[in-house]
Amino acid sequence: MLAGLAIGDALGAPLEGSARYEAWLTNMRPGGRHSRNTGQYTDDTLQALAVAESLLACKGFDGSDLILRLLEGYHARPEWYGPTSSAFFDLVARGTLPQQAAWLVHKKNGGSRSNGSVMRGFPLGIFYPADRVYEVSIACSRLTHYDPVAAACSAWLTGMAADLCRGASRKQAFVRARARCRDPEVLDRLGSYGRYAPDPSLDAVLCSHAALSCFMNAATFENAVLAAVNLGGDADTVGACCGALAGAYWGLPAIPERWSRVLEGYDRVVRVAGDLWEARADRAPVA
């Protein structure tokens, strides 16, 4: 799952902000808004790794620890971060309490339903089973994004990923996520994903729908991720979210070697994901 997220992120990064009808991308390449190297990921993977490493260090979700790790990543590459996350971390760095900072950003911007909290939540689905991850995903999202819609999107996709990596079929994972969802807008758009054309937007609902649609309609991991990133727009985040779902479903062997061999920090990503799976909350005790 985590490797799939990083692959989708790095593939989509050069297309971030582009129009949909650019030449179809099939391989890692350099460029994009931040002139990234081939295989270099963005804050999507950086934040997801922070979530994973916090879960490992704290043996579960700890919002205070995670804020510190996310803030460290932000200080390393602030130019990579979206508007909601950037405004939040700037306030926290100046001494504002996280809960207050999330509300202030939400109030100032007239909302905080961007997708920054959606793409980072997937490691929670490795650590927690789906029946426990919903509420944890909500809490993780609301650390930085006050809007409940962003939290509901994160909970939907992370819950699906939790089921998928534990052997559920796509239909089973989708039906269970739909049954858990309590937000009417998210339930309408994601619950009836086939009725809407994918829109690779910064908006949490539209981004989540685009990623879900590409995943549900694909025959392979490669098909899913390529469909997601070639939408253009917020290609790195749509690619990351779709890649996480696809990785949870098809597994590590499904990732093309031509992508994994050039991904920045591939060994680290795989190691962290493996450690998280071994430490998962529902792992049967060793006899």
Secondary structure, DSSP 8 states (H G I E B T S, - for coil): -HHHHHHHHHHHGGGTT--TTS----S---BTTTTB-TT---HHHHHHHHHHHHHHHHTS--HHHHHHHHHHHHHH-GGGS-HHHHHHHHHHHTT--HHHHHHHHHHHHT---BTHHHHT-THHHHHS-HHHHHHHHHHHHHTT---HHHHHHHHHHHHHHHHHTTT--HHHHHHHHHHH---HHHHHHHHTGGGS-----SBHHHHHHHHHHHHHT-SSHHHHHHHHHTT-SSHHHHHHHHHHHHHHHH-GGGS-HHHHTTSTTHHHHHHHHHHHHHT-TT-----
